[in-house]
């Protein structure tokens, strides 16, 4: 960077060497998520190392890869991002920008084998149940007659306008960074909530800008969780978990880029964002 400016939203735009900006994190848009940015204190790091393995063991089967499926494609599963299972085991939360618009192929998720078992992930068809582009959220539903998924994640309780997680809290995000480049391998990265802030969410397409602009003028900027965690393509839609409680406090969706989208890999900023679960709860209750 050659000058200091406030970050601006610039989703899906072409390469630019301009000031920092926030980018959506879907793999197809080359957004971003991954390792720690700023290291917490040694005491906090020790606390996280004692509890994080248990959290991963409890949660990994509830974190899924989200994409499209076509029998004639190679590969048949087209990875687009991450999601996580909630509720009765038939609902999956992800980001709205992970889901194609328009949807021209069948949607599907892949579920990791149970425990440390080897073998191919389980492929399950899903359908779009609800999409909230204002808050970049989507809810999918299993579209087959097979049993519901057993492992689900719990959402943190929402108490009015109070933040769902305190600044400085130790958190971990789970998902599929870099997608199929790593063999659709789930990874966990940890850090802290740097700030609870408000900002306007970028429109994924120019066609949706007008409606979103009107809503944001009416409702004001939405709340975000700013994270000291570096982001890479593929984690978009994944859960952000508070390590102390094991509950989901947000849905990962953006990263600050220093320059072009390629800098998400070559020179990550270490600053990422998540949508708080306060915006997920109403979507599930419809």
N, C-alpha and C positions, 0 to 999 in steps of 0.2 A: 504493500500500500504506500502511496506517495502523499496522501492527504487524509485527514481525519473527518469522516462524515458518519452520520447515524446510519445503521443498517436499514435497508429498505427491502420490501418483499419483491422478488422477481422470479416467480416460478416458471420453469419451462422455457425461459428465454435462451437465445443463442449465446455462444461464448462471448465473454466480455472481460476486459482487464480493468473495469471500473472499481468503485468502492465496494466494501463488503455488502453482502446481501443475504437474505434468508432464502433457502431453497427447499421445496417439498422433497420428500425422501423416497418416492417410488423408484424402483430399479429402472424401469423403462425411461424415466425422466432424468436419470443419473442425478438423483438427489443425494442423500447421504446418511451412516452411523457406526460406532465401534469402541475403541479403547478409552481409557480415562484421559481427561484433560488436565485438571489441577488435582494433585494428590491430596487427600484429606490428611488430617493429623495422624501421627503414628498410633495414637490410642483408638481413633475411629477406624483406621485401617485394620487394626488387630480385631476390633469388634466385628467388622464386616467379614474378615477371613474366617472367623469362628462360626458365623451363621449362614453365609452365602451358599456353601455347598449343600446344606439342607434345603434351602429355598430352591435351588436349581433342581434337586432331586424331586421335590414335590410338584414343581411347576412345568417341567420340560414337556410332558405329554399334552399339556394344555396350550402350548405355543405351536402354531401351525404355519406352513407356507401357503400363500394364497396366489392363485394364478388362473390361467385358462386351460382348457383341455380340448384337444381335437385329435381323433384317431389317426388322421392323415398327416398330422404335423410331426416333425422330428427335431427335438423331442416332443412327445405328445403333450406333456405338461409345460406350459409357458409361465415360468415364475415371474411374479410381479411385486411381491412384498410379503409382509408378515401379518398374522392375525392371532387372536387368542380366544379360547372357548370360555363361555360364561353361561350362567343360568342353568337350564335343564340339560345342558350338554349338546343341544342342537343349534345353539346360536354362537356366532363368531363375530367378534368386533375387529374392525380394521379401519384404515383411513379411506375416505371417499376417493382420493386420487389414486389409490391402488387399483380400484375397479375401473375397467375401460368404460368410456362413455362416448359413443354408444357401445353396448355390449353385443359383440358380433360372434362370440364363441361361448361355449359352455364354461361356466365357472367351476372351479374345483379347489380343494385344499389337500395337502398331504400331511399325514400325522406320523410322527416319528415312532419307531418300534418301541414297545413297552420296555422300560428300564434300560439296561445295557444290551438288550438283544440285538443281534445283527439282522440284516435283511432289508428289503426295500420298504420305504415308507408306505403307509396305507393311503390310497387315493379315495377321496369321498367327493361326490358331486354336491355343489351348493347352489343356492339361488340368492339374488339380492332381495333382501326383505325391506330395508330402509336405507336411504342415503341422505345425509345431512351435509350439503356442500358448504353451508355457512360455517360449520365448525370442523369441516374436513373429516367426517366420521361416516362409517357405513356398518350396517349389521347384515350378516349373511345367515342363511339357515340351511341345514342339511337337507338335501333334496332326494334322499333315498329312504327306503323302509328299514334299513339296518338299525341296530340299537344306537342310542345316543352315545356320545363320547363320555367316558367315565370321569376323566380328569378335567376339572373346570377351575378357573381362577375367580377369586372373590374381589369385588370392588370395594375400595375404601368408602366408609360412610361419608355422606355429604351433609354438612351442617350449615344451612343457610348460605350466607356469603363468605363464610370462613374458608380459608384455603384448605384443601384436602390434605396437604402435607406442608410442614414447616420448612422455611429456608434453612439450609445446612443439613437437612436430613440425608442420611445415606440411602442411596437408591441403586437399583440395578435394572438394566433393560435386557430383554431377551428377544432373539430373532435370528434372521438369516442374512448377515452382512455379505455383500458381494454376490449373493444368490447362488446360481448354479456354477459359478466360477470356483466355488469351494465345495461343490457336490451337495448343495442344499443342506449344509451342516449348521445346526443351531449353535449359537454362541451367546455367552452372557458377558456383559460389560458393566462396570460399576463406577459410581462417582457420587456427586452430591447435587442437591437442588441449589443452584446458585441464586435464583431469584424467582419470585412469583410476580409476573409482570403482565401488562396488557398491550396488545398490538392488534393491528388489522391483518387478517389472513389473506394471502394472495389468491386471486382467482385462477383456477387451473386453465381456463380458456377465456378468450376475450368475450365470447358470447354470454358467459355467466357473470361478467363484471357488473353489468347494470343492476341486476337483481340483488347481487351481494352488496354492492355499494349502497343501495337504498336501505337494506336491512341493517348495515353497520352504522349508517347515519342515524337510524332510529334507535338501535340498541347500544351503540358505542362499541369501542374495541373489546375483543374477547380476552379472557384470561389465558395465559400460557405459563408453563413451568420451564424456566431456563435452566439448562443442565451443564455441569462441567463434565461432559462426556463427548468424545469425538464420534461423529456419525459417518456411516458409509452406506452406499446403495443397498437396499434390500431390507433394512430394519423398519422401514415405514409401516405403520400399523401395529407394531409390536407393543407389548405391555411394558410400562414403567412401574416397577414394584418397589415399595418401601421395604427395605430389608428388615427393619425391626418388627413389622407387622405381617409381612408376606402378602399384603393386599395391593391391588392395582391402583395407582394414584394418577396415571396418565397414559395416553396413547402417543407414541413417538411419531413425529411427523415432519420436522424441519431441521435444517442446519444452517449456520452462518458460513458463507463461503468468502474466502479472501479475494478471489478473482473469478476465473472461469469455473465451470462445473467440474472440469478435470482436476481442479485443485482440491476437491473433496478427498481424492486419493493421494495426490502428491504433496499437498501442504494443508492438511486439515486444520480448521480453526480451533477445535476443541470445544465449540459452543453449539449445543443442540437444543431443540425445543420439543415439548410434549403438550398435547391437549389434555387438560384436567378431566377427571372422570365425572365432574359435575355436569358436563355436556353429554356424557354417555348415558347416564341414568334415565333422563327423559326419553331418549331414543329407544331404550329397551322397554320402557313402560307403555309405549303406544300400543 
